[in-house]
Amino acid sequence: MTGPSLADGRSPTRKRSGSERTTSINSLDHDILCAVFSFLGPFDLARCSSVCKFWNKIVDKSKLLQELYYRQRGSYAHSSDMPALSQKPLRHHMLEWAIKHHQSSLREGHVEVDQWKGHSIGVNRCRMKMGLILTGVGDKVMRLWSAESYKCLGEYAIPHAVSLIDYDFDESKIVGLIGTRISIWRRGGQRSIFPSREGTFPKGLCLRYLDPEAVVGCEDGTVRVFDMYSRKCSRIIRMHSAPVTCLSLSGEQLIFSSSSLGSITISGLSSDERVATLRPNDRIGVKALCFNPCSSLVFAGCASGYASCWDLRKMGLLWERRVSPNVLYSLGHMQNDSSTLVVGGIDGVLRVLDQSTGELVSSYVMDQPVSSASSSSSLGGIEKRKGRRLSEDARIDIIPRAARPPITCLAVGMKKVVTTHNGKQIRLWKFH
Protein backbone atom coordinates (compact mmCIF):
# COMPACT_ATOMS: atom_id res chain seq x y z
CA MET A 1 0.00 0.00 0.00
CA THR A 2 1.34 3.39 -0.88
CA GLY A 3 0.84 6.59 1.03
CA PRO A 4 0.04 6.99 4.75
CA SER A 5 -2.26 4.64 6.58
CA LEU A 6 -3.84 4.41 9.99
CA ALA A 7 -2.78 1.84 12.57
CA ASP A 8 -5.58 -0.47 11.48
CA GLY A 9 -4.04 -0.62 7.99
CA ARG A 10 -6.68 1.53 6.37
CA SER A 11 -5.92 4.65 4.40
CA PRO A 12 -6.94 7.89 6.08
CA THR A 13 -10.44 8.99 5.16
CA ARG A 14 -10.30 11.19 2.08
CA LYS A 15 -11.20 14.76 2.84
CA ARG A 16 -14.02 15.93 0.69
CA SER A 17 -13.58 19.02 -1.40
CA GLY A 18 -15.20 22.24 -0.30
CA SER A 19 -17.96 21.90 -2.89
CA GLU A 20 -18.75 18.33 -1.81
CA ARG A 21 -18.75 19.25 1.86
CA THR A 22 -21.10 22.21 1.57
CA THR A 23 -23.54 21.12 -1.15
CA SER A 24 -26.11 19.72 1.26
CA ILE A 25 -25.50 22.51 3.80
CA ASN A 26 -25.95 25.31 1.27
CA SER A 27 -29.14 23.71 -0.05
CA LEU A 28 -30.89 24.90 3.10
CA ASP A 29 -32.57 28.28 2.70
CA HIS A 30 -31.20 31.23 4.69
CA ASP A 31 -34.54 31.83 6.43
CA ILE A 32 -34.90 28.14 7.32
CA LEU A 33 -31.48 28.13 8.92
CA CYS A 34 -32.29 31.29 10.87
CA ALA A 35 -35.45 29.64 12.17
CA VAL A 36 -33.51 26.52 13.18
CA PHE A 37 -30.74 28.54 14.80
CA SER A 38 -33.30 30.50 16.84
CA PHE A 39 -33.96 27.35 18.90
CA LEU A 40 -30.30 27.00 19.89
CA GLY A 41 -28.46 28.41 22.84
CA PRO A 42 -25.46 30.72 22.49
CA PHE A 43 -22.83 28.03 22.93
CA ASP A 44 -24.35 25.79 20.23
CA LEU A 45 -24.66 28.81 17.93
CA ALA A 46 -20.98 29.55 18.36
CA ARG A 47 -20.17 25.96 17.39
CA CYS A 48 -22.50 26.11 14.35
CA SER A 49 -20.67 29.18 13.11
CA SER A 50 -17.55 27.03 12.74
CA VAL A 51 -19.18 24.44 10.45
CA CYS A 52 -18.71 26.33 7.16
CA LYS A 53 -18.48 29.85 5.71
CA PHE A 54 -22.17 29.82 4.77
CA TRP A 55 -23.30 29.16 8.35
CA ASN A 56 -20.66 31.50 9.71
CA LYS A 57 -22.02 34.35 7.59
CA ILE A 58 -25.59 33.68 8.73
CA VAL A 59 -24.66 33.56 12.41
CA ASP A 60 -22.58 36.75 12.12
CA LYS A 61 -25.02 38.83 10.08
CA SER A 62 -28.51 37.63 11.01
CA LYS A 63 -30.66 40.23 12.78
CA LEU A 64 -32.72 37.36 14.15
CA LEU A 65 -29.66 36.04 15.93
CA GLN A 66 -28.76 39.49 17.20
CA GLU A 67 -32.21 39.68 18.75
CA LEU A 68 -31.69 36.23 20.25
CA TYR A 69 -28.41 37.36 21.77
CA TYR A 70 -29.96 40.39 23.47
CA ARG A 71 -33.08 38.45 24.47
CA GLN A 72 -30.92 35.78 26.13
CA ARG A 73 -29.10 38.51 28.00
CA GLY A 74 -32.44 40.06 28.99
CA SER A 75 -31.26 43.56 28.17
CA TYR A 76 -33.66 44.76 25.47
CA ALA A 77 -37.27 43.95 24.71
CA HIS A 78 -37.38 45.24 21.13
CA SER A 79 -34.87 45.29 18.31
CA SER A 80 -35.35 49.04 17.92
CA ASP A 81 -33.87 49.50 21.39
CA MET A 82 -30.73 47.50 20.63
CA PRO A 83 -27.38 49.25 20.18
CA ALA A 84 -25.17 48.14 17.31
CA LEU A 85 -22.88 45.22 18.04
CA SER A 86 -19.16 45.82 18.12
CA GLN A 87 -16.96 44.79 15.22
CA LYS A 88 -16.32 41.47 16.96
CA PRO A 89 -18.25 38.63 15.21
CA LEU A 90 -21.53 37.66 16.84
CA ARG A 91 -20.29 34.14 17.57
CA HIS A 92 -17.68 35.64 19.91
CA HIS A 93 -20.38 37.55 21.80
CA MET A 94 -22.45 34.36 22.03
CA LEU A 95 -19.51 32.30 23.23
CA GLU A 96 -18.51 34.88 25.83
CA TRP A 97 -22.07 35.00 27.14
CA ALA A 98 -22.30 31.20 27.24
CA ILE A 99 -19.03 30.90 29.18
CA LYS A 100 -20.19 33.50 31.72
CA HIS A 101 -23.47 31.62 32.12
CA HIS A 102 -21.54 28.38 32.67
CA GLN A 103 -19.32 30.05 35.28
CA SER A 104 -22.21 31.57 37.21
CA SER A 105 -24.10 28.24 37.15
CA LEU A 106 -21.16 26.41 38.73
CA ARG A 107 -20.57 29.18 41.24
CA GLU A 108 -24.10 30.07 42.31
CA GLY A 109 -26.64 27.77 40.66
CA HIS A 110 -28.53 24.76 41.91
CA VAL A 111 -27.68 21.27 40.73
CA GLU A 112 -29.56 18.17 39.66
CA VAL A 113 -27.88 14.76 39.41
CA ASP A 114 -28.86 12.09 36.90
CA GLN A 115 -27.28 8.70 37.51
CA TRP A 116 -27.54 5.42 35.66
CA LYS A 117 -26.02 1.97 35.74
CA GLY A 118 -23.50 2.05 32.92
CA HIS A 119 -21.46 -1.10 33.55
CA SER A 120 -21.76 -4.49 35.20
CA ILE A 121 -18.47 -3.99 37.06
CA GLY A 122 -17.14 -0.79 38.61
CA VAL A 123 -15.51 1.75 36.25
CA ASN A 124 -13.17 4.59 37.15
CA ARG A 125 -12.60 6.59 33.94
CA CYS A 126 -14.76 9.00 31.95
CA ARG A 127 -14.21 11.44 29.10
CA MET A 128 -16.70 13.99 27.70
CA LYS A 129 -16.41 15.71 24.32
CA MET A 130 -18.77 16.93 21.61
CA GLY A 131 -21.88 16.03 23.63
CA LEU A 132 -20.61 12.46 24.13
CA ILE A 133 -19.48 10.58 27.26
CA LEU A 134 -17.07 7.64 27.09
CA THR A 135 -16.76 5.41 30.17
CA GLY A 136 -14.64 2.37 30.93
CA VAL A 137 -11.82 0.60 32.81
CA GLY A 138 -13.00 -2.08 35.19
CA ASP A 139 -14.97 -4.44 33.00
CA LYS A 140 -14.15 -5.60 29.49
CA VAL A 141 -16.07 -2.93 27.60
CA MET A 142 -16.07 0.82 26.99
CA ARG A 143 -19.42 2.49 26.37
CA LEU A 144 -20.22 5.70 24.50
CA TRP A 145 -23.24 7.66 25.77
CA SER A 146 -25.22 10.70 24.67
CA ALA A 147 -24.75 13.47 27.24
CA GLU A 148 -28.34 14.61 26.59
CA SER A 149 -30.42 11.41 26.42
CA TYR A 150 -27.97 9.01 28.16
CA LYS A 151 -28.61 6.55 25.36
CA CYS A 152 -25.77 4.08 24.79
CA LEU A 153 -24.46 4.84 21.30
CA GLY A 154 -21.77 2.17 21.09
CA GLU A 155 -19.88 -0.58 22.89
CA TYR A 156 -16.18 -1.33 22.41
CA ALA A 157 -14.87 -4.67 23.69
CA ILE A 158 -11.47 -5.12 25.36
CA PRO A 159 -9.41 -8.22 24.45
CA HIS A 160 -9.72 -10.82 27.24
CA ALA A 161 -5.99 -11.34 27.68
CA VAL A 162 -5.24 -7.70 28.56
CA SER A 163 -6.55 -4.89 30.77
CA LEU A 164 -7.62 -1.42 29.70
CA ILE A 165 -5.51 1.16 31.52
CA ASP A 166 -6.47 4.50 29.97
CA TYR A 167 -8.08 5.93 26.83
CA ASP A 168 -9.01 9.05 24.88
CA PHE A 169 -11.22 9.72 21.87
CA ASP A 170 -12.18 12.11 19.08
CA GLU A 171 -14.96 12.30 16.51
CA SER A 172 -13.82 9.23 14.56
CA LYS A 173 -11.95 6.85 16.87
CA ILE A 174 -11.04 5.74 20.37
CA VAL A 175 -7.39 5.27 21.31
CA GLY A 176 -6.77 2.96 24.25
CA LEU A 177 -3.82 1.80 26.32
CA ILE A 178 -4.20 -1.95 26.85
CA GLY A 179 -1.44 -3.78 28.69
CA THR A 180 1.76 -2.70 26.94
CA ARG A 181 0.11 -1.97 23.60
CA ILE A 182 -1.96 0.72 21.90
CA SER A 183 -5.31 -0.21 20.40
CA ILE A 184 -7.59 1.80 18.13
CA TRP A 185 -11.34 1.37 17.87
CA ARG A 186 -13.03 3.00 14.91
CA ARG A 187 -16.34 4.56 15.87
CA GLY A 188 -17.94 2.06 13.49
CA GLY A 189 -16.72 -0.76 15.73
CA GLN A 190 -13.56 -2.13 14.03
CA ARG A 191 -10.59 -2.59 16.38
CA SER A 192 -6.86 -2.84 15.62
CA ILE A 193 -3.67 -3.11 17.69
CA PHE A 194 -0.36 -1.52 16.84
CA PRO A 195 2.13 -4.00 15.29
CA SER A 196 4.15 -5.79 17.96
CA ARG A 197 7.46 -4.41 16.68
CA GLU A 198 6.36 -0.80 17.11
CA GLY A 199 3.46 -0.94 19.53
CA THR A 200 4.98 -2.40 22.70
CA PHE A 201 6.72 -0.49 25.49
CA PRO A 202 7.40 -0.71 29.24
CA LYS A 203 4.29 -0.72 31.36
CA GLY A 204 2.13 2.27 30.46
CA LEU A 205 0.27 4.14 33.20
CA CYS A 206 -1.57 6.93 31.38
CA LEU A 207 -2.45 8.07 27.84
CA ARG A 208 -3.51 11.22 26.04
CA TYR A 209 -4.38 11.60 22.39
CA LEU A 210 -4.19 14.66 20.14
CA ASP A 211 -4.52 13.78 16.47
CA PRO A 212 -2.33 12.46 14.92
CA GLU A 213 -0.30 11.44 17.99
CA ALA A 214 -0.93 9.30 21.07
CA VAL A 215 1.28 9.99 24.08
CA VAL A 216 1.90 7.31 26.73
CA GLY A 217 3.40 7.87 30.18
CA CYS A 218 5.42 4.82 31.29
CA GLU A 219 6.55 3.20 34.50
CA ASP A 220 10.22 3.80 33.63
CA GLY A 221 9.77 7.60 33.65
CA THR A 222 9.67 8.00 29.88
CA VAL A 223 6.96 9.44 27.68
CA ARG A 224 6.52 7.70 24.31
CA VAL A 225 4.94 9.42 21.33
CA PHE A 226 3.20 7.26 18.71
CA ASP A 227 2.18 8.46 15.26
CA MET A 228 -1.21 7.07 14.22
CA TYR A 229 -0.39 7.18 10.51
CA SER A 230 3.12 5.73 10.34
CA ARG A 231 2.24 3.24 13.12
CA LYS A 232 5.58 3.90 14.77
CA CYS A 233 6.94 5.24 18.02
CA SER A 234 8.29 8.57 16.78
CA ARG A 235 9.93 9.77 20.02
CA ILE A 236 10.97 8.55 23.44
CA ILE A 237 11.37 11.41 25.92
CA ARG A 238 13.02 10.92 29.31
CA MET A 239 10.93 13.17 31.58
CA HIS A 240 11.24 11.69 35.08
CA SER A 241 13.29 9.33 37.21
CA ALA A 242 10.08 7.85 38.63
CA PRO A 243 6.85 6.48 37.04
CA VAL A 244 4.79 8.97 35.02
CA THR A 245 1.39 9.28 36.73
CA CYS A 246 -0.44 11.92 34.67
CA LEU A 247 -0.30 13.59 31.25
CA SER A 248 -1.77 16.67 29.61
CA LEU A 249 -1.23 17.98 26.08
CA SER A 250 -1.51 21.42 24.51
CA GLY A 251 -2.19 22.49 20.96
CA GLU A 252 1.11 24.39 21.11
CA GLN A 253 3.09 21.13 20.96
CA LEU A 254 3.78 20.84 24.69
CA ILE A 255 3.65 17.74 26.90
CA PHE A 256 2.93 18.14 30.61
CA SER A 257 3.75 15.10 32.74
CA SER A 258 3.84 14.40 36.47
CA SER A 259 5.60 11.71 38.46
CA SER A 260 4.98 9.69 41.58
CA LEU A 261 7.66 11.82 43.29
CA GLY A 262 5.60 15.00 42.82
CA SER A 263 7.45 16.88 40.07
CA ILE A 264 5.87 18.18 36.86
CA THR A 265 7.94 18.39 33.67
CA ILE A 266 7.11 20.28 30.47
CA SER A 267 8.72 19.22 27.20
CA GLY A 268 8.30 20.02 23.53
CA LEU A 269 6.30 17.43 21.62
CA SER A 270 8.30 17.83 18.41
CA SER A 271 11.74 18.92 19.66
CA ASP A 272 11.96 16.79 22.84
CA GLU A 273 13.40 19.89 24.51
CA ARG A 274 12.66 20.20 28.22
CA VAL A 275 10.93 23.54 28.73
CA ALA A 276 10.54 23.66 32.51
CA THR A 277 10.18 21.67 35.72
CA LEU A 278 7.50 22.66 38.22
CA ARG A 279 7.61 21.48 41.82
CA PRO A 280 4.70 21.77 44.25
CA ASN A 281 5.58 22.48 47.87
CA ASP A 282 3.69 19.30 48.75
CA ARG A 283 5.88 16.51 47.34
CA ILE A 284 3.38 13.66 47.72
CA GLY A 285 2.59 12.19 44.30
CA VAL A 286 0.57 14.14 41.73
CA LYS A 287 -2.69 12.32 40.90
CA ALA A 288 -4.32 14.77 38.46
CA LEU A 289 -3.01 17.27 35.92
CA CYS A 290 -4.47 19.67 33.36
CA PHE A 291 -3.42 22.71 31.34
CA ASN A 292 -5.62 25.67 30.37
CA PRO A 293 -4.33 27.28 27.13
CA CYS A 294 -6.68 30.26 27.55
CA SER A 295 -4.94 31.42 30.72
CA SER A 296 -1.58 29.57 30.41
CA LEU A 297 -2.20 27.99 33.80
CA VAL A 298 -1.18 24.47 34.85
CA PHE A 299 -3.22 22.73 37.58
CA ALA A 300 -2.28 19.69 39.65
CA GLY A 301 -4.04 17.65 42.33
CA CYS A 302 -2.01 15.72 44.92
CA ALA A 303 -2.47 12.67 47.11
CA SER A 304 -2.54 14.86 50.24
CA GLY A 305 -5.53 16.90 49.07
CA TYR A 306 -3.58 19.93 47.85
CA ALA A 307 -4.34 21.64 44.55
CA SER A 308 -1.60 23.74 42.93
CA CYS A 309 -1.46 26.20 40.05
CA TRP A 310 1.46 27.59 38.03
CA ASP A 311 1.46 30.46 35.55
CA LEU A 312 3.55 29.45 32.53
CA ARG A 313 4.05 33.06 31.51
CA LYS A 314 6.02 33.64 34.72
CA MET A 315 7.12 30.03 35.28
CA GLY A 316 6.13 30.41 38.92
CA LEU A 317 3.70 28.98 41.46
CA LEU A 318 0.51 31.07 41.48
CA TRP A 319 -1.27 29.39 44.39
CA GLU A 320 -1.39 26.19 46.41
CA ARG A 321 -4.27 25.21 48.70
CA ARG A 322 -5.43 22.18 50.58
CA VAL A 323 -8.95 21.86 49.23
CA SER A 324 -9.68 18.36 50.53
CA PRO A 325 -8.52 16.32 53.55
CA ASN A 326 -7.82 13.36 51.26
CA VAL A 327 -6.55 12.40 47.81
CA LEU A 328 -7.57 14.47 44.77
CA TYR A 329 -8.06 12.05 41.89
CA SER A 330 -9.29 14.33 39.11
CA LEU A 331 -9.65 17.96 38.09
CA GLY A 332 -10.73 19.81 34.96
CA HIS A 333 -12.37 22.82 33.37
CA MET A 334 -14.49 23.51 30.33
CA GLN A 335 -12.79 24.59 27.14
CA ASN A 336 -12.46 28.40 26.94
CA ASP A 337 -13.28 28.82 30.65
CA SER A 338 -10.54 30.67 32.52
CA SER A 339 -12.53 31.18 35.72
CA THR A 340 -13.67 27.89 37.29
CA LEU A 341 -11.87 24.62 38.06
CA VAL A 342 -13.75 21.48 39.17
CA VAL A 343 -11.97 18.96 41.44
CA GLY A 344 -12.97 15.62 42.92
CA GLY A 345 -11.37 12.97 45.07
CA ILE A 346 -11.65 10.26 47.67
CA ASP A 347 -14.06 12.15 49.97
CA GLY A 348 -16.69 12.27 47.20
CA VAL A 349 -17.32 16.03 47.32
CA LEU A 350 -17.52 17.86 43.99
CA ARG A 351 -15.72 21.18 44.49
CA VAL A 352 -15.51 24.30 42.30
CA LEU A 353 -12.42 26.49 42.70
CA ASP A 354 -11.49 29.90 41.35
CA GLN A 355 -8.74 29.33 38.79
CA SER A 356 -6.93 32.58 39.63
CA THR A 357 -6.81 32.23 43.42
CA GLY A 358 -7.63 28.60 44.28
CA GLU A 359 -10.41 29.76 46.60
CA LEU A 360 -13.33 27.39 47.11
CA VAL A 361 -16.43 28.95 45.54
CA SER A 362 -18.90 26.05 45.87
CA SER A 363 -19.07 22.36 46.80
CA TYR A 364 -21.73 19.70 46.26
CA VAL A 365 -22.83 16.19 47.20
CA MET A 366 -25.77 14.14 45.98
CA ASP A 367 -29.01 14.44 47.95
CA GLN A 368 -32.25 12.48 48.13
CA PRO A 369 -33.83 10.73 45.10
CA VAL A 370 -36.44 12.64 43.09
CA SER A 371 -37.61 10.03 40.59
CA SER A 372 -36.51 6.96 38.67
CA ALA A 373 -37.25 6.58 34.97
CA SER A 374 -36.79 2.82 35.23
CA SER A 375 -35.34 0.26 37.59
CA SER A 376 -31.93 1.46 38.73
CA SER A 377 -30.74 -2.15 38.71
CA SER A 378 -31.12 -2.38 34.94
CA LEU A 379 -28.47 -1.13 32.55
CA GLY A 380 -29.24 2.44 31.53
CA GLY A 381 -32.08 3.10 34.01
CA ILE A 382 -32.04 6.82 34.94
CA GLU A 383 -32.41 7.89 38.56
CA LYS A 384 -32.89 11.60 39.18
CA ARG A 385 -31.60 13.17 42.36
CA LYS A 386 -31.08 16.60 43.81
CA GLY A 387 -27.61 17.92 44.43
CA ARG A 388 -26.93 19.60 47.77
CA ARG A 389 -24.76 22.67 48.02
CA LEU A 390 -22.57 22.56 51.12
CA SER A 391 -21.88 25.48 53.43
CA GLU A 392 -18.31 26.54 54.08
CA ASP A 393 -18.34 25.05 57.59
CA ALA A 394 -20.10 21.79 56.62
CA ARG A 395 -18.69 18.67 58.30
CA ILE A 396 -17.88 16.21 55.54
CA ASP A 397 -17.40 13.28 57.91
CA ILE A 398 -21.06 13.21 59.00
CA ILE A 399 -22.41 13.11 55.43
CA PRO A 400 -23.35 9.50 54.54
CA ARG A 401 -20.88 7.82 52.20
CA ALA A 402 -23.77 6.82 49.93
CA ALA A 403 -24.18 10.53 49.09
CA ARG A 404 -20.48 10.97 48.37
CA PRO A 405 -18.75 7.89 46.91
CA PRO A 406 -15.13 8.59 45.88
CA ILE A 407 -14.86 10.58 42.64
CA THR A 408 -12.26 8.68 40.62
CA CYS A 409 -12.59 10.75 37.44
CA LEU A 410 -14.51 13.77 36.15
CA ALA A 411 -14.99 15.68 32.91
CA VAL A 412 -16.51 19.15 32.52
CA GLY A 413 -18.91 20.36 29.82
CA MET A 414 -21.27 23.29 29.40
CA LYS A 415 -23.06 23.58 32.77
CA LYS A 416 -22.49 19.89 33.46
CA VAL A 417 -19.94 17.55 35.01
CA VAL A 418 -19.77 13.77 34.51
CA THR A 419 -18.22 11.64 37.27
CA THR A 420 -17.29 7.99 37.84
CA HIS A 421 -16.85 6.42 41.27
CA ASN A 422 -15.22 3.02 40.83
CA GLY A 423 -18.73 1.59 40.85
CA LYS A 424 -21.35 0.63 38.30
CA GLN A 425 -23.04 4.03 38.33
CA ILE A 426 -22.28 7.05 36.12
CA ARG A 427 -23.37 10.47 37.35
CA LEU A 428 -24.09 13.63 35.39
CA TRP A 429 -24.29 16.81 37.47
CA LYS A 430 -26.39 19.50 35.74
CA PHE A 431 -26.04 23.08 36.96
CA HIS A 432 -28.77 25.69 36.45
N, C-alpha and C positions, 0 to 999 in steps of 0.2 A: 504494500500500500504506500502510495506516495503522499507527501504532505503531512501536516500534523494530525494527530488523532488523540482522542480522549483515552483515559486509562482502561475503559472497557473495550478498546479496539475500534470504536466507531469514530468516524470523521466528525469534527465539530459541526453543529447544525449550521447550515448555510444562512447567512444573514440576508433577509429579503431586501430588495432595493427599496428606495424611498417610495416609488410609485406603487409597488406591490403592498407595502406596509400600510399605506394611507388610503388605498382605494375604498375599502369598506368604511373607514372612518369618515372620509370626506363625503360619502354618499348620504350621510345624515344632514338634514337641513339645519341651518343656523338656529332658527327659532325652536326646532325640536330639541337641539342640544341645550339651548338656554333653559328650556322648560325642565329638562332632565337635571341640569346642573342646579336648578333652584331648590331641589330636594336634598342637596348635599350640604354637609357642614363645611366649615372653612378649611379644615385640614385635608379632607378628601378633594376639595376644589383645587388646593395647591398641588396635590399629586396629579390630578387630571391635567393640569396645565403643562405637565412635563411629558405627556404622552406623545404629542406631535405639535408641529407649528400651527396647524389649523385650530386645535383645541386651545393652545396657548393664546392665540389671537382673540378667541372668543372670551376666554376667562379674563384677559387683560382689558378688553374694550367694552364688554357688555354692560349696558346701563342696568340691566336686570340684576347682574351680579354685584354691581356697585350698591344697589338698593339692598340686596341681601346682606352685604357686608355691614352697612350701617344699621340695618334692622337687627342683625345678630348682636351688634354692640349696644343696641337700644338707645342710640343717640338722637335719631331723627325719625319723625313719623312720616314725612313726605319727601319725595325726591327733590322738590323745589327748595327744601330747606337745607339740602346737603351741600357742603363746600366741595370744591374740586379736590380730587385726590392728588397727592404729590406725584412727582415723576416716577416714583418707584412703582414697578408693576403690581397690579392688584393681587397677584398670587402671593407676593411678599407680605402685603398687608394682612391677607387671610392667614398665612402661616404664622405671622407674629401674634395675631389675635388667638389662634388656636393654641399656640404654645403657652400664652399667658393664661388661657382658660384651663389648660392641663395643670399648670403650676398651682393655680388657686384651688383647683379641685383636690389636689394632693395635700395642700397645706390646710385648707379650711373646710373642705366638703365633707359629706357623709358618704359611707361606703356600704355597698352590698357585696356579698360573697356568693358566687355560684360554684358549687363543687360537684364533681362527678367521678365515678369509678372509671379510671382510664386504663388500668392494667390489672392483671391477675396476681402479680407480685409487685412489691414496693419498687418505685422508681425515684431517682434522685436528680434527674436532669430535665431542664426544659429550655426551649428557645422560642422566641416569638418575633416574627417578621412578616410584613406584608399581609397582616390580618390572619396569619396562620400560627399555630402552636405545634411544636414538635416535642414529644416527650419520650423518654426511654432511659435505659440502664437499670438493670434489675432483673427483668425477664428477658426473653429471647425475641423481643419485637419492639420496634419504634412505631409510634402512631402519630399521624398528622391530623390536627383538628382545626376546624373553623373557629376563630376567636369570637365570632358573632353567634353562631347557632350551636356550637360545640359538637357538630356532626363530625364523625371520623371520616376523613377524606382519603386515607391510605394507611396501609400497614407494611412494614419493612422488616423482614425476618433476619435474625442474626444467626450465622452458622453455629451449629451445636458445639463444635470443638473449641470455640473461642468465646471470650467475653467482650462485650461492648464497654469501652472505657469512657469515650467522649465523642462528640459529634457536632457538626454545624451544617447549615443548609442555605441554599439560595432558591431562586425561582425555578430551577430546572433539576437540581440534584441534591442529594444528601451525602456528605463526606463523613465517614466514621472511622474512629480509631478502634480496631478490634485486635486484641492481643498485641502482637508486634508488627501488625500490617495495617495498611490503609485500604478501606473498601469504599466503593462508590455505588450508591443506589440512584438510578434515574427515577424521576418522579413518576414515570410510567410503570415502574416496578422492577426493571432489570437491574441485577447487581453484578459488580465485578470487583476483583481484588488486584491490587498492584502486583506485577510479576515478582516472583520471589527474589530475583537477583537485585531488584531495585527497591522493592517495597518493604523489606524487613529492616529493623533497627533495634537498639537496646530498648528495654521496656519503656513504652510511652505512657505518660501520666496525664497529658492534656492536649487538646487540639483546637486550633482556630483555622478558619478557611476564609480567604479573600481571593476571589477568582483572579488569576488562574492558579493560585498557589495555596497548598495546605501546609500549615506549620505545626510541628509536633514538638512538645516539650518532653524530654527524656529523663530517665532516672540517673543517667551519668552526667547530668548537668549541661548537656548539649541541647540545642534547638536545631531541628532538621527541617529543611524547606523542600517540599515536593512540588514539581510542576505537573499539573493535571494533563497537559498535552503531550509532553515528551515522555511521561511516565517514569521520570527519573528523580532521584534526590539531587537537587541542583546545588545545595549548600549545606554544610554542617558548621554551625556557629557555636563555639565554646562560650557560654554565657555565665555559668556558675560552677562552683566546686561541689555543689550539693544538688539533689534532685530538683528539677523544675516543677513547681506546683501549679502555676497559673500563667496564662498567656493573654495578651491583648494586641490587636493589630491596628494600624492607622493607615488611612489612604495615602499618607505621605511617605510610605515605604519605611515605616518604623515598626520594630518588634519590641514589645514590653514583656518582660518575663520576671517571675519572682521565684525564689528558692525556699526550701524548707528551713534555711538559716535566717531568713528574714530580709535579704537584700533584693532590690529590684534593679534590673539591668536593662538599658535601652540600646539597641543596635540597629544599624541600617539593614533593611531587608535585601537590598541589592549589592551593597558594598561590603557587608559583614563588619563594618566599622563600629566599634563601641562608642556610643554617643555620650552616655552618662551612667552613673550608678547612684541610685537613691537608697538611703538607709533610714527606715523608721527608727524612732527612739526605742520603741518596743521591738525587741529582736526575736520574739516568738514567731514561728512560721507564718508567712502570708498565705491566706486561704482564698482570697478573692482579689481581683484586679480588673480595672477598666480605665480607658482613656477617653476623654471628651475633647474632640478636635475643635469644637466651637470655642472653648475657653482655654485650651492647652493645659488642662488639668489632668493629673494622674491620681486615681483613687485606689486605696488598698484596704482590705479588711484582714485583721489578724486573729490568731487563735485565742488571744487574751481579751478580745472584745473591743480592741482599739480600731478606729478608722483613721486613716492618714490621707493627706492630700499634698501634692507637690505642684508647683507652677513651673512648667517647662521653660517659660520665657525667662525666668530668673534662676532656674535650676536649683530651687530652694524649697524647703518644707513650708507650706502655707498654714496648715493646721494639723493637729493630732488630738483626737478626743476618744475617751472610752465611752462608747455609746451603748454597750451591752456588757453585762457581767460575765458573759460566756463567749464562745467561739462565734465569729462572723463567717458564715459560709459563702455568702453571695451579696453582690451589690451591683447596681446599674442605674441608668438614666435613659430617658427617651432621646432619640436622635433630635438634635437642634435645641435641646433644653440645657441651658447653662445655669439653672437655678436650683433644681431639686435633685437629690440623690436618694435612692431607695436601698435599704440594707435589710438583710435578714440573717438569722443564725439559729443557734441551738435552743435559745429560749423561746422561739416561735413568735416573737413580736415583730410585726412589719413596721419599720421605722422610716421616716422621711427626714432627711437632713438638708440643711442649706449648703449648697456646693461651695460657696465662698468662705463660710465661717465654720462649718461643721456642726453648727447648733442644731439641736433636735427641734423640728417644727411640728411634728405630729407622729403618733404611733397608734397602731391598731392591732386588735385580736378579733377572732371570729366570735360572734354572739349566738343567740338562740336561733333555732330553725324557724323559717317563715313558711315554706311550702316545699313539697317534693313533687317534681313532674312525673316521676316514676320511681319504682323501687330503687333505693340507693344501693342495694346489693347487686343489681344488674349492671352490666357494662354500659356506660353512657347515661345512666339515670341522673337527672339534674336535681340537686337539692339546693334550695335557695335559703341563704342565711343573711342576717344583719351583721355588719361589722361594727365593732365598738371602739370608739376613740378613747384612748387612755389619757388621764390627767398626768401632769408632770410628776406628781408625787405618788402615782399608783404603785402598789406593791405587786410586782410581777409574780412573786412566789406563791401568792394566795389565789392566783387565777388558775382554774383547772387546766391540766395539761391537754385535755381534749379540745380546748379552745385555742391552744397554741402549740401544736406539734412542731418539732424542729423544722425550720425552713432550710432545706438543703440547696435550693437553687431558685432564682427568680429572674424574670425578664419583664421589662417595662415597655408599655405601649401607650397610645393616646388615652389618658384617663383610666388606665387599667394596668394591673400587675398580675402576672401568672406565677404561681408558686408550686413547687413539689416538696414533699415532706418525708421521703423515704418510705412512703406507704402507697396504697393503691389509688388514693384520691388525688385529683388535680384541682387546684383552686384558682378561680379568676376573681380578683378584687376589682370592683368597678366603682370609681369615684365620681361623685356628682356635685 
